[in-house]
Amino acid sequence: MEHNCGFINDKKAFRYRAAAIIVEEGCVLFAGNDEDDYYYSVGGAVHMGETSEEAVKREVFEETGLNYEVDHLAVIHENFFIGSSGLKGVDFHELTFYYMMKPMGKRDFTSQSTTESGAKETMHWLPIDELDKCKAYPTFMKEYLKSEHRGVEHIVTDERD
């Protein structure tokens, strides 16, 4: 059993994640499941003793069945939000390293991935120019993918009500 870098204590939580930005043919890859009414970034918890780059490669493989290569670290995201589903009401402080992955020209996946609560995950290609019509997290992705970038960006969002 791997140990995730994070904790939940008395309705407060910290989570350290690694996530991928995978773009193919004007679309970006997001994940979804039957429990939540929104899309979310492909990725997951960094395990103790694992680098964020190792974690993103592992998570992308688990969710897509493909071995994507990292292009570069793109965003360090600090996110504050209130949890949903099985973590409803938990006050989260999340730190995510977003890696731009090298495109592979693949659009079909054989994912056997599930959420921590056991819900089957599915992969969804969302058109970048229509992201503002989707309920997708992180919310910064909509604007980020529509502009040019150099270096690593540090983005802070607070989605608590």
Phi, psi and omega per residue, in radians:
M1 nan 2.114 3.100
E2 -1.389 2.590 3.113
H3 -1.825 2.132 3.104
N4 -1.282 2.589 3.047
C5 -1.440 1.688 -3.134
G6 2.909 3.018 3.126
F7 -2.760 2.742 2.992
I8 -2.193 2.255 -3.096
N9 -2.560 1.940 3.054
D10 0.938 0.956 3.091
K11 1.134 0.322 3.011
K12 -2.166 2.486 -3.102
A13 -2.522 2.585 2.979
F14 -2.147 2.395 -3.137
R15 -2.409 2.326 3.088
Y16 -1.930 2.030 -3.065
R17 -2.130 2.820 2.937
A18 -2.208 2.352 -3.075
A19 -2.417 2.786 -3.067
A20 -1.938 2.555 2.926
I21 -1.976 1.902 -3.107
I22 -2.057 2.040 -3.093
V23 -2.059 2.276 3.073
E24 -2.454 2.225 3.000
E25 0.859 0.822 3.079
G26 1.341 0.159 3.124
C27 -2.149 2.690 3.081
V28 -2.072 2.492 -3.092
L29 -1.492 2.222 3.046
F30 -2.205 2.844 3.076
A31 -1.890 2.809 3.061
G32 -2.667 2.969 3.083
N33 -2.675 3.028 -3.077
D34 -1.323 -0.271 -3.091
E35 -1.526 -0.547 -3.039
D36 -1.892 2.587 -3.107
D37 -1.713 0.530 -3.119
Y38 -2.566 2.888 3.043
Y39 -1.712 2.719 -3.139
Y40 -2.531 2.827 -3.070
S41 -1.119 2.565 3.062
V42 -1.280 2.157 -3.126
G43 2.709 -2.954 -3.138
G44 3.134 -2.881 -3.033
A45 -1.153 2.444 2.958
V46 -1.411 2.353 3.117
H47 -1.538 2.691 3.078
M48 -0.946 2.312 3.112
G49 1.414 0.052 -3.101
E50 -1.899 2.448 3.050
T51 -1.359 2.818 3.111
S52 -1.136 -0.577 3.107
E53 -1.184 -0.723 3.059
E54 -1.079 -0.713 -3.113
A55 -1.130 -0.753 -3.103
V56 -1.158 -0.682 3.101
K57 -1.097 -0.775 3.128
R58 -1.098 -0.845 -3.107
E59 -1.100 -0.750 3.128
V60 -1.103 -0.722 3.104
F61 -1.102 -0.777 3.137
E62 -1.048 -0.658 -3.050
E63 -1.541 -0.450 -3.091
T64 -2.000 -0.384 -3.050
G65 1.416 0.093 -3.129
L66 -2.084 2.589 3.110
N67 -1.631 1.475 3.071
Y68 -1.279 2.599 3.057
E69 -1.726 2.548 3.075
V70 -1.324 2.329 2.992
D71 -1.550 -1.005 3.127
H72 -2.893 2.774 2.998
L73 -1.246 2.204 -3.035
A74 -1.890 -0.770 -3.014
V75 -2.482 2.411 2.891
I76 -1.876 2.053 -3.013
H77 -2.015 2.137 2.981
E78 -1.777 2.127 -3.050
N79 -2.225 2.321 3.077
F80 -2.030 2.188 -3.101
F81 -2.762 2.907 3.067
I82 -1.773 2.252 -3.079
G83 -1.134 2.855 3.104
S84 -2.280 -3.077 -3.133
S85 0.879 -2.196 -3.102
G86 -1.184 -0.220 3.140
L87 -2.017 0.517 -3.095
K88 -1.025 2.275 3.078
G89 1.500 -0.088 3.131
V90 -1.376 2.296 -3.137
D91 -1.514 1.891 -3.043
F92 -1.720 2.468 2.881
H93 -2.104 1.963 -3.035
E94 -2.098 2.371 3.070
L95 -2.053 2.087 -3.090
T96 -2.206 2.329 3.009
F97 -1.717 2.027 3.135
Y98 -1.696 2.173 3.125
Y99 -1.903 2.305 2.987
M100 -1.353 2.216 -3.122
M101 -1.754 2.654 3.108
K102 -1.284 2.293 3.137
P103 -1.095 2.596 3.132
M104 -2.071 -0.126 -3.101
G105 1.309 0.303 -3.136
K106 -1.839 2.504 3.118
R107 -2.233 -0.193 -3.126
D108 -1.965 2.400 -3.078
F109 -2.249 2.755 3.097
T110 -2.030 1.032 -3.083
S111 -1.269 2.347 3.015
Q112 -2.016 0.333 -3.019
S113 -1.304 2.577 3.052
T114 -2.324 2.786 3.063
T115 -1.326 3.015 3.102
E116 -1.032 -0.511 3.140
S117 -1.528 -0.028 3.066
G118 1.731 0.017 3.122
A119 -1.284 2.402 3.131
K120 -1.201 2.299 3.098
E121 -1.637 2.551 3.065
T122 -2.217 2.630 -3.140
M123 -1.723 2.483 -3.076
H124 -2.378 2.211 3.030
W125 -1.542 1.968 -3.129
L126 -1.813 2.229 3.100
P127 -1.064 2.237 -3.103
I128 -1.020 -0.705 -3.105
D129 -1.302 -0.045 3.087
E130 -2.074 0.187 -3.111
L131 -1.042 -0.538 -3.131
D132 -1.180 -0.219 3.103
K133 -1.633 -0.112 -3.088
C134 -1.847 2.629 2.989
K135 -1.567 1.670 -3.042
A136 -2.361 2.426 3.137
Y137 -2.140 2.420 0.193
P138 -1.379 2.613 -3.090
T139 -1.192 -0.427 -3.131
F140 -1.160 -0.365 -3.045
M141 -1.036 -0.598 -3.110
K142 -1.000 -0.873 -3.136
E143 -1.375 -0.651 -3.096
Y144 -0.985 -0.797 -3.067
L145 -1.308 -0.182 -3.133
K146 -1.638 0.038 -3.103
S147 -2.394 2.876 3.133
E148 -1.438 2.633 -3.106
H149 -2.456 2.592 3.016
R150 -2.294 2.349 3.124
G151 1.335 -2.974 -3.133
V152 -1.642 2.315 3.101
E153 -1.767 2.500 3.059
H154 -1.885 2.057 -3.095
I155 -2.135 2.317 3.091
V156 -2.052 2.233 3.064
T157 -2.251 2.535 3.088
D158 -2.201 1.868 -3.083
E159 -1.850 0.281 3.068
R160 -1.332 2.531 -3.134
D161 -1.311 nan nan
